[in-house]
């Protein structure tokens, strides 16, 4: 990690103490238990889950919802400390129907796969987006990721595409919560990169369809490339690296 993007131990301790104070003030939400699943699930395109698999996905969704209480407190505190805007917080949990669609698709694409294996591959059942203006983006990401790491959230993915010559621009990260083991995703954006992501979402979804012709896929990719090409790259963003591990504060 370069010196401009790494968090020194002294800075990490300050960030951790500040974030801990913020977290205590924020508190945690109230979990809502999901009801038991008695029947199977059917979706579009022939996707389906039997009763046992459907119940297992419902149980996973309930565990993710309960785990999100602590994760959300960490993320909100990291946002406060780093001066980030928390975008779309109300959508932080993937709906049970979306989870079932994703699991059923995985089971269909991988014959013989168990529902446990499909669930283990889910990384965005809990997800967040933090956003900063271009001028404070790089420092903000370094601070927010340092706080998450200091509290014992294990960084499992760091996809920095700011240096790409074409295509998606942004920073998508994955984490594992220390107590629950729940995987969650945090995207770090600027207003321009978040806007480009939203504008190109439907194009990307159409591009992924098996029925989309190669010519149409090339057209869709060109339109996405043009949208992201207009996104300014914050100074130093392409050099952002995962945070160095920091000691976990007592009581966390």
N, C-alpha and C positions, 0 to 999 in steps of 0.2 A: 504494500500500500504506500502511496506517495505521502509525503509529509503534509501536503495541502488537504488531504482527505482523511487522514487517520486521526483517531481520538487518543491523545496522550492519557496515561493513567490519571494524572491530576484532573484533567478536563473531564474524564470519564466519571471520576468520583463526584465532581460538582454536578454533572448532568444527572447522575443517578440520584443524588440527594434531592435535587430540584424536582425530578420526575416522581420520586417517592412521595414528596409533599403534595404534588399535583394529583397523584393517584388516590391518596387518602381523601382529598377533597372531592374527587370525582365519584368515588364509591363504585359499586357494581350494580348491575341491573337485576331484575327478578326473573328467574328461569320459569318457563312455561313448559310443563311436561307434555310430551306428545302422547296421544292415545294409542292403545294397542292396535295392531293391524290384524284383522281377522280374515281378510281376503287378499287375493293377488292384485296385481296392478297391470293395466293395459295402456299403452300409449300409441302414438301414430307410427305408421310404417311397420306394423307388426311387432313392435317392441312390447315385451311383457316380462313380468316377474311372477313366480308362483307365490303362494301364501307365505311360505317360510322365508324366502328371499326378501319379499316385500316387508315382512316384519323386521328382518335384520337391518334393512336400510332405514326403516323408521326408528329403530333403536340407535343407529349411528347418528341420525339427524338429531335425536334428543341429546345424545352425548355431546355433539358439536355445539348445540345451543347452550348447554350448561358450561362447557369449557369456554365459550365465548365471553362469559362474564369477566373472568380474570384477564383473558387476552385483550378484550376491548378496553379494560382499564389501563393496561400497559400501553396500548396504541394511542389512546386519547391523551395520556400523559406525555408520551413521546411527541405527539403533535403540538401540545402546548409548549413544551420545552424548546422545540425547534422552530416554532413560529409557523407551523404548517396549517393549512386549511384541510379539514377532514371532509372528503367528498363522498356523497352517497352512503353515509353511515347507516341509513335505514335499510340498505341492501346488503349488509355485511354477512348475512346468512343466506346460503343458497337454499332455495325452497326444497321441501321433500320431493315434490314432483320433478324438479330439475335433477336432483340427486338420483332418483329412480331412472330417469331417462338416460343419464350418463352411465349408470351401472348396467342397465339393460343393454345399452349399445356396446359396452365393453364385453359383456357376456356373449353377445351375438357375434362380435368380431373375433373373439378368442374362444372357440369351442373347448370345453373342458375347464375353463377358468372358474374358480369358486367366487361366490359373492364376497367372501372375506378378502380375496386377492384384489378384486375390483375396487372395494372400498379402501384398501390400503394405498391404491394408486391415486386417490382423490387428494388434491392439494389445495383446492379453493372452495371447500365447503364453508369456510370462514375466510372472508376477504375484505380488504380495506384499500382506500386510495388516499394518499397524502399529496398535497399540492403546494408549491411555493412559486412566487414570481421568479423570473429568470435570474435576477440579481442575487437572490439568496438561496437558490436551489441547491447548489453543490454543498454549501455549509449546512443547510437544513437537512439534507439526506444523511450527511456524516453524523450529525448530532442525533437524529431520530434513530438511525440504525445502531449507534453506539448505546443508546438507552435500552433498546430492545435486547441487545446482546448482553448488556450488563445485568439485566434481570433474569438471565438464564435462558432466554429464547434462543434456540440453536438455529443458526442460519443454514438452510438446506438448499437454497437456490439463489443465484445472483446473476440475472440475465440483463446485462447492461448493453443496450443497442444504440446508445447515443452516437457511437462512432461509425455506424453503418453509412455506407454511401447511398443506400436506397432502402425503402421499406420502413417498417415500424421503428419509431424512436421513443425511448422511455427506459425505465428501470423497473423490472419485475423481480420481486424477491419472494422466497419461500422460507418459512420458519416452523420450528416445532416447539410448542409450549412446554415449559419445564415440568409442570405437575401432571397435566392431563395427557401429554404426548400428542395433543391435537395439532395437525398440520394446518397452517394458515398462510395466506398470501397477502403481501403488501406491495402495492404499486406506487412508485414515486413519480409524479408528473409535474409539469408546468401547465399553465392554462392552455397554451398552444398545443402541447402534445396530448393533453386530455381531450381537447376539442377534436383533434385529428383522429384519435382513437374512436370517439363516438361517431364521427362522420363516416368512418370506414368500416364500422362494425358489420353493417348489413352486406357490404361488398365482400368482406371476409367470409361471412357465413355462406353466401351464395357460391363463393369460390371453392368452398370445402365440399359442396354437394357432389355426389357421384354422377349426377345427371348433367352437371355443367361441362360443356364442351371445352377442349383445349384452347380453342380460339377465344372463347368467352373468358376463360380463366386468365389468359394473357391480358385481355382488356381490363379485367377487374384488378389485376395486379398493377397495371400501369396507372390506373386511377388512384390506387392506394399510394403508390410511390410518389405521385404528384402531390398528393395531400400532405404526406410526411416531409417531402422535400422543402415545403414552405415553413416548417417548424424550426425556429431558431434553436441552436444548441447552446445551453448555458455554459459559461466558461468553466472548464475543468470537469464537466459532467462525464465525458467519455473516459476519464481516468478514475472514476469512483470505484472503489473496491470494497469487498465485505469488511465489516468491522473486526478489529482485533478483539479476541476474547478478553473480557474484563471480570474481576471478581464479583460474585453475586452478593448483594447487600444482605446483612443479617435480617432474618425475619421474612425473606421472600421465598 
